[in-house]
Amino acid sequence: MKRLVGTTIRGLRTPIINEGDDLLEILPNILANAAKAEGFTPRNRDVLCITESVFARAQGNYAHVNDIADSVRQHFPQKPLKIAIVHPILSRNRFALLLRGIAIAADKLIIELSYPTDEVGNQLIDKAELWTANINPYADVFDEESFNQKFTKYYHEFTGINYIDLYREICEKEGCEVQFVFANDPRAIAGMADNIIVCDIHSRHKTRQLLKDAGAKNVIGLDHILNQPSQDHGYNLEYGLLGSNKATADKVKLFPRDSQPFVEALQLRLKERFGKNIEVMIYGDGAFKDPYGEIWELADPVVSPGFTSGLRGRPNELKIKYLADNDYAGLPSEELTCKIQERIREKLKAEAQKSSESSEGTTPRQITDLLGSLADLSSGSGDKGTPIVYIQGYFDNYADEYEN
């Protein structure tokens, strides 16, 4: 059948997934039932996307705040215990319970917050005040008193929360003394405590190295907490607490573990069931930025912690609008279509295209980042009930005229 539709995205409804559920058995059935009900046929190079929360729920990958505290004490056994925390994000869902667990373990916390925003764009102050305050945000360091003198108390636009107050309240409820420092240079806190927890996400490796080079003694990251196997609670060998979310008042759901062997096993199951080579990926936050709130969505350490081999790399595409406006300008529609399809079929190898004007403007992002963003925007995190997203035609191009 001649191809008249390009990429299609379907959110697949699922039952509520619980700990111990066999996703290798459940997911092929969900796809088969959806295909029958909606009248579509699985094809080679389709992509089945599973949200990380469903996979982690099936694993039972949860931890209590006391588990977090125990892990912190294993890293820092000193008593009394003073810990410096560097650049946490401003989030009830992502960091508040982690802070509570750390506060349970510590006697005093020194929290360095970046300004005017955290790593993902949540505002700590009104950005407009930054430009009128005559300060250098790359160098100037403030204690809480001087910070309050410089800037008006700020409440988050979407949550209505002042995160300085929230984080202070969390610490003090656990009997932990707290002190705030405001700086964008992590080295500002290097000499304030022997024990430091780096809490930023995507810049964590650089931050740890800066602190060590500045003479900091004991430096770990959130990825070092709950990163050892346990029969008593959840864990993640690679990411620890990174990618975790609030689950209950006392528990967090950790980023799923063992994602790679799972997606490879599921791909084999799908091949057995449908006779097609269907790609599989686990996805979390999409890699996009909200233009209104200026918040970067990606608070997970990666978009996809596990994906099959066909999803490696970056798109390798020609820019159709460039060809139409330049190489084949003025051609009638039918001839123009044929010429562009011919060029696509003769597409240059990836290395040659990198310097070609006809490929300028095509995205340099990883395929999994693009697909994960597409899936995240499609499934959402609310009440749609579609934590599985099925994508067809993503790898098609304008020269592909027939179904595969």
C-alpha positions as CSV (number, residue, x, y, z in Angstrom):
1,M,0.0,0.0,0.0
2,K,1.3,3.4,-0.9
3,R,2.4,5.5,2.1
4,L,0.2,8.6,2.7
5,V,0.9,9.1,6.4
6,G,4.3,9.7,8.0
7,T,5.0,9.4,11.7
8,T,2.1,8.4,14.0
9,I,2.1,8.3,17.8
10,R,-0.3,6.2,19.8
11,G,-0.6,6.3,23.6
12,L,-1.5,2.7,24.7
13,R,-3.7,2.4,27.7
14,T,-2.6,-0.2,30.3
15,P,-3.9,-1.6,33.6
16,I,-2.3,-0.2,36.7
17,I,1.1,-1.8,37.0
18,N,2.1,-3.2,40.4
19,E,5.3,-4.6,41.9
20,G,6.0,-8.1,40.5
21,D,4.0,-7.7,37.3
22,D,5.6,-9.4,34.4
23,L,6.0,-6.7,31.8
24,L,7.6,-9.1,29.3
25,E,4.3,-10.9,29.3
26,I,1.9,-7.9,29.6
27,L,3.3,-5.5,27.1
28,P,3.1,-7.7,23.9
29,N,-0.5,-8.4,24.9
30,I,-1.2,-4.7,25.2
31,L,0.3,-4.0,21.8
32,A,-1.6,-6.8,20.2
33,N,-5.0,-5.7,21.7
34,A,-4.4,-2.1,20.7
35,A,-3.4,-3.1,17.1
36,K,-6.6,-5.2,16.8
37,A,-8.9,-2.5,18.2
38,E,-7.4,0.4,16.2
39,G,-6.7,-1.5,13.0
40,F,-3.0,-1.0,12.7
41,T,-0.2,-3.5,12.0
42,P,3.1,-3.6,13.7
43,R,6.0,-2.9,11.3
44,N,9.8,-3.2,11.3
45,R,11.5,-0.3,13.0
46,D,8.4,0.8,15.0
47,V,9.3,1.9,18.5
48,L,7.7,0.8,21.7
49,C,8.4,3.3,24.5
50,I,7.8,2.4,28.1
51,T,7.8,5.2,30.8
52,E,10.4,4.6,33.5
53,S,7.8,4.9,36.2
54,V,5.9,1.8,35.0
55,F,9.2,-0.2,34.8
56,A,10.3,1.0,38.3
57,R,6.8,0.2,39.8
58,A,7.0,-3.4,38.4
59,Q,10.5,-3.7,40.0
60,G,9.3,-2.3,43.3
61,N,12.2,0.1,43.2
62,Y,11.3,2.2,46.1
63,A,13.1,3.6,49.2
64,H,12.1,5.2,52.5
65,V,13.7,8.4,53.8
66,N,15.3,6.3,56.5
67,D,17.0,4.2,53.9
68,I,18.4,7.4,52.4
69,A,19.6,8.5,55.8
70,D,21.3,5.1,56.4
71,S,23.1,5.3,53.1
72,V,24.4,8.9,53.9
73,R,25.7,7.7,57.3
74,Q,27.6,4.9,55.5
75,H,29.4,7.5,53.4
76,F,29.9,9.9,56.3
77,P,30.1,8.1,59.7
78,Q,31.4,11.2,61.6
79,K,29.5,12.4,64.7
80,P,28.4,15.1,65.0
81,L,27.8,15.2,61.2
82,K,28.0,18.3,59.2
83,I,27.3,18.1,55.4
84,A,27.4,20.7,52.7
85,I,24.9,20.2,49.9
86,V,25.7,21.8,46.5
87,H,23.2,23.0,43.9
88,P,20.0,21.0,44.6
89,I,17.1,21.7,42.3
90,L,14.1,23.5,43.7
91,S,11.4,20.8,43.7
92,R,8.9,19.2,46.1
93,N,8.7,16.1,43.8
94,R,12.3,15.7,43.0
95,F,14.3,16.9,46.0
96,A,12.3,17.6,49.1
97,L,12.2,13.9,50.3
98,L,15.9,13.5,49.5
99,L,16.7,16.5,51.6
100,R,14.6,15.1,54.4
101,G,16.6,11.8,54.3
102,I,19.9,13.7,54.4
103,A,18.7,15.9,57.2
104,I,17.7,12.8,59.3
105,A,21.4,11.7,59.0
106,A,23.0,15.0,59.7
107,D,23.3,17.4,62.6
108,K,24.0,20.4,60.4
109,L,23.5,21.1,56.7
110,I,25.0,23.9,54.7
111,I,23.0,24.3,51.5
112,E,24.4,26.1,48.5
113,L,21.7,27.3,46.1
114,S,22.5,28.6,42.7
115,Y,20.8,31.9,41.5
116,P,18.8,33.3,39.8
117,T,17.7,29.7,38.9
118,D,18.5,26.1,39.7
119,E,20.0,23.8,37.1
120,V,16.7,23.2,35.3
121,G,15.4,26.7,35.4
122,N,13.3,27.0,38.5
123,Q,13.6,30.6,39.7
124,L,15.0,31.4,43.1
125,I,14.7,35.1,42.6
126,D,13.1,37.4,40.1
127,K,15.6,37.5,37.2
128,A,14.8,41.2,36.5
129,E,16.3,42.0,40.0
130,L,19.6,40.4,39.0
131,W,20.3,43.0,36.3
132,T,19.5,46.0,38.6
133,A,21.5,44.6,41.7
134,N,24.9,45.4,40.2
135,I,26.3,42.0,41.0
136,N,28.3,39.3,39.2
137,P,26.4,36.0,39.5
138,Y,29.4,34.1,38.4
139,A,31.5,35.3,41.2
140,D,29.4,36.9,44.0
141,V,28.6,34.8,47.0
142,F,26.0,35.6,49.6
143,D,25.0,34.4,53.0
144,E,21.3,34.5,53.8
145,E,21.2,37.9,55.4
146,S,23.0,39.6,52.5
147,F,21.0,37.7,49.9
148,N,17.7,38.9,51.5
149,Q,19.0,42.5,51.5
150,K,19.7,42.3,47.8
151,F,16.7,40.4,46.5
152,T,12.9,40.4,47.2
153,K,11.5,37.2,48.6
154,Y,10.4,35.1,45.7
155,Y,7.6,32.6,45.4
156,H,7.7,30.0,42.6
157,E,5.4,31.0,39.7
158,F,3.7,27.6,39.4
159,T,3.9,26.2,43.0
160,G,3.6,29.4,45.0
161,I,6.4,28.1,47.3
162,N,9.5,29.9,48.6
163,Y,12.0,27.1,48.4
164,I,14.4,28.6,51.0
165,D,11.5,28.5,53.5
166,L,10.5,25.0,52.5
167,Y,14.0,23.5,52.7
168,R,14.6,25.2,56.0
169,E,11.4,23.8,57.4
170,I,12.3,20.2,56.2
171,C,15.6,20.3,57.9
172,E,14.4,21.9,61.2
173,K,11.6,19.3,61.5
174,E,14.3,16.6,61.6
175,G,16.2,18.5,64.2
176,C,18.9,19.4,61.8
177,E,20.5,22.9,61.9
178,V,20.6,24.5,58.4
179,Q,22.6,27.4,56.9
180,F,22.2,28.8,53.3
181,V,24.8,30.0,50.9
182,F,24.0,31.5,47.5
183,A,26.6,31.0,44.8
184,N,27.0,29.6,41.3
185,D,30.6,28.5,41.9
186,P,30.5,25.2,43.8
187,R,33.9,25.9,45.2
188,A,32.4,28.6,47.5
189,I,31.4,25.9,49.9
190,A,34.5,23.7,49.6
191,G,36.0,24.9,52.9
192,M,32.7,25.0,54.9
193,A,32.4,21.2,55.6
194,D,34.5,18.1,55.2
195,N,31.6,16.2,53.8
196,I,29.9,17.3,50.6
197,I,27.0,16.0,48.5
198,V,26.9,17.2,45.0
199,C,23.2,17.5,44.0
200,D,23.3,18.8,40.5
201,I,22.3,16.4,37.8
202,H,23.9,17.0,34.3
203,S,26.9,18.9,35.5
204,R,27.6,16.6,38.5
205,H,30.9,15.2,37.2
206,K,32.4,18.7,36.6
207,T,31.1,19.9,40.0
208,R,32.7,17.0,41.8
209,Q,36.0,17.6,40.1
210,L,36.0,21.3,40.8
211,L,35.4,20.6,44.5
212,K,38.2,18.0,44.7
213,D,40.6,20.3,43.0
214,A,39.7,23.0,45.5
215,G,40.7,20.7,48.4
216,A,37.3,19.3,49.4
217,K,37.8,16.1,51.4
218,N,34.8,13.8,51.2
219,V,32.8,14.4,48.0
220,I,29.9,12.3,46.8
221,G,26.9,12.8,44.5
222,L,23.3,11.8,44.7
223,D,24.3,9.0,42.4
224,H,26.4,7.5,45.3
225,I,23.4,7.3,47.6
226,L,21.4,4.0,47.5
227,N,23.6,2.7,44.7
228,Q,24.4,-0.7,46.2
229,P,22.2,-3.8,45.9
230,S,19.9,-4.5,48.8
231,Q,17.1,-6.9,49.7
232,D,15.5,-4.3,52.0
233,H,14.9,-1.4,49.7
234,G,15.3,-0.1,46.1
235,Y,18.6,0.9,44.6
236,N,20.2,1.9,41.3
237,L,23.8,0.9,40.7
238,E,24.4,3.7,38.2
239,Y,22.3,6.6,39.3
240,G,21.5,6.1,43.0
241,L,19.0,8.8,43.9
242,L,19.2,10.6,40.6
243,G,16.0,10.4,38.7
244,S,13.9,9.6,41.8
245,N,10.4,11.0,42.4
246,K,8.2,11.4,45.4
247,A,6.0,8.3,45.8
248,T,4.4,8.8,49.2
249,A,5.0,11.1,52.2
250,D,7.9,9.0,53.2
251,K,9.1,7.1,50.1
252,V,10.7,7.8,46.8
253,K,10.5,5.8,43.6
254,L,14.0,5.4,42.2
255,F,15.0,5.5,38.6
256,P,14.6,1.9,37.2
257,R,17.6,-0.4,37.1
258,D,18.5,-3.2,34.7
259,S,16.9,-1.3,31.8
260,Q,19.2,-2.5,29.1
261,P,18.6,-6.3,29.5
262,F,14.9,-5.6,29.8
263,V,14.5,-3.8,26.5
264,E,16.6,-6.4,24.7
265,A,14.5,-9.2,26.2
266,L,11.3,-7.4,25.3
267,Q,12.4,-6.9,21.7
268,L,12.9,-10.6,21.4
269,R,9.4,-11.3,22.8
270,L,7.9,-8.8,20.3
271,K,9.8,-10.5,17.4
272,E,8.4,-13.8,18.4
273,R,4.9,-12.4,18.7
274,F,4.7,-10.2,15.6
275,G,7.6,-11.3,13.4
276,K,8.9,-7.7,13.2
277,N,12.0,-6.0,14.5
278,I,10.4,-3.5,16.9
279,E,12.7,-1.1,18.7
280,V,12.2,-0.7,22.5
281,M,13.2,2.1,24.9
282,I,12.6,3.1,28.5
283,Y,12.0,6.9,28.7
284,G,11.7,9.4,31.5
285,D,11.7,13.2,31.2
286,G,11.8,14.6,27.7
287,A,14.7,16.8,26.7
288,F,12.8,20.1,26.1
289,K,12.4,23.5,27.7
290,D,9.1,25.2,28.4
291,P,9.3,28.6,26.6
292,Y,6.8,30.2,29.1
293,G,8.1,29.0,32.4
294,E,11.7,28.7,31.1
295,I,12.0,25.4,32.9
296,W,14.0,22.6,31.3
297,E,12.0,19.4,31.6
298,L,14.9,17.0,32.0
299,A,15.4,16.4,35.7
300,D,16.3,12.8,35.1
301,P,20.0,12.0,34.6
302,V,19.2,10.7,31.0
303,V,16.2,10.6,28.8
304,S,16.5,6.9,28.2
305,P,18.3,4.5,30.6
306,G,17.8,1.6,28.2
307,F,17.2,1.2,24.5
308,T,17.7,-1.3,21.7
309,S,20.6,-1.0,19.2
310,G,18.5,0.4,16.4
311,L,18.0,3.6,18.4
312,R,21.7,4.5,18.7
313,G,23.1,7.7,17.1
314,R,21.6,10.8,15.6
315,P,19.3,11.4,12.7
316,N,20.9,11.6,9.3
317,E,18.6,13.6,7.1
318,L,18.5,16.0,4.2
319,K,16.7,19.3,4.5
320,I,13.9,19.1,2.0
321,K,13.1,22.8,2.2
322,Y,16.7,23.7,1.3
323,L,16.6,21.4,-1.7
324,A,13.3,22.8,-2.9
325,D,14.3,26.4,-2.5
326,N,17.8,26.1,-3.9
327,D,18.9,23.0,-5.9
328,Y,15.5,22.4,-7.5
329,A,13.9,25.9,-7.4
330,G,11.3,26.5,-10.0
331,L,10.5,22.9,-10.9
332,P,6.9,21.9,-11.2
333,S,5.5,20.0,-8.2
334,E,5.6,16.5,-9.7
335,E,9.2,16.8,-11.0
336,L,10.3,18.5,-7.8
337,T,8.9,15.6,-5.8
338,C,10.8,13.1,-8.0
339,K,14.1,15.0,-7.8
340,I,13.9,15.3,-4.0
341,Q,13.1,11.6,-3.6
342,E,16.0,10.7,-5.8
343,R,18.4,12.9,-3.7
344,I,17.2,11.2,-0.6
345,R,17.9,7.8,-2.1
346,E,21.4,8.9,-3.0
347,K,21.9,10.4,0.4
348,L,25.5,11.1,1.3
349,K,27.1,9.3,4.2
350,A,26.8,10.9,7.6
351,E,30.3,12.3,7.7
352,A,30.0,14.0,4.3
353,Q,26.6,15.5,5.3
354,K,27.9,17.2,8.4
355,S,29.5,19.9,6.2
356,S,26.7,20.1,3.7
357,E,24.3,23.1,3.6
358,S,21.5,20.8,2.6
359,S,21.7,19.2,6.1
360,E,22.1,22.4,8.1
361,G,19.3,22.8,10.5
362,T,18.6,19.1,10.9
363,T,18.8,18.2,14.6
364,P,22.2,17.1,16.1
365,R,20.3,15.5,19.0
366,Q,20.4,11.8,19.9
367,I,17.6,9.7,18.5
368,T,16.6,8.5,22.0
369,D,16.4,12.1,23.2
370,L,14.0,13.0,20.3
371,L,11.9,9.9,20.7
372,G,11.8,10.2,24.5
373,S,10.7,13.8,24.3
374,L,8.0,12.8,21.8
375,A,6.8,10.0,24.0
376,D,6.9,12.1,27.2
377,L,4.8,14.9,25.5
378,S,2.3,12.2,24.3
379,S,1.9,10.3,27.5
380,G,2.2,13.1,30.1
381,S,2.4,12.3,33.8
382,G,-1.2,12.8,34.8
383,D,-4.4,10.9,34.2
384,K,-4.2,9.9,30.5
385,G,-3.5,6.3,31.5
386,T,-1.1,5.8,28.5
387,P,2.3,5.1,29.9
388,I,3.2,3.1,26.8
389,V,3.7,5.0,23.6
390,Y,3.9,3.3,20.2
391,I,5.5,5.2,17.4
392,Q,5.3,4.2,13.7
393,G,7.0,5.7,10.7
394,Y,9.6,7.7,12.6
395,F,12.5,6.3,10.5
396,D,10.6,6.7,7.2
397,N,11.6,9.4,4.7
398,Y,10.0,11.1,1.8
399,A,11.3,8.5,-0.6
400,D,9.6,5.6,1.2
401,E,6.4,5.1,-0.7
402,Y,5.2,1.7,0.5
403,E,4.5,0.0,3.8
404,N,7.3,-2.3,5.1
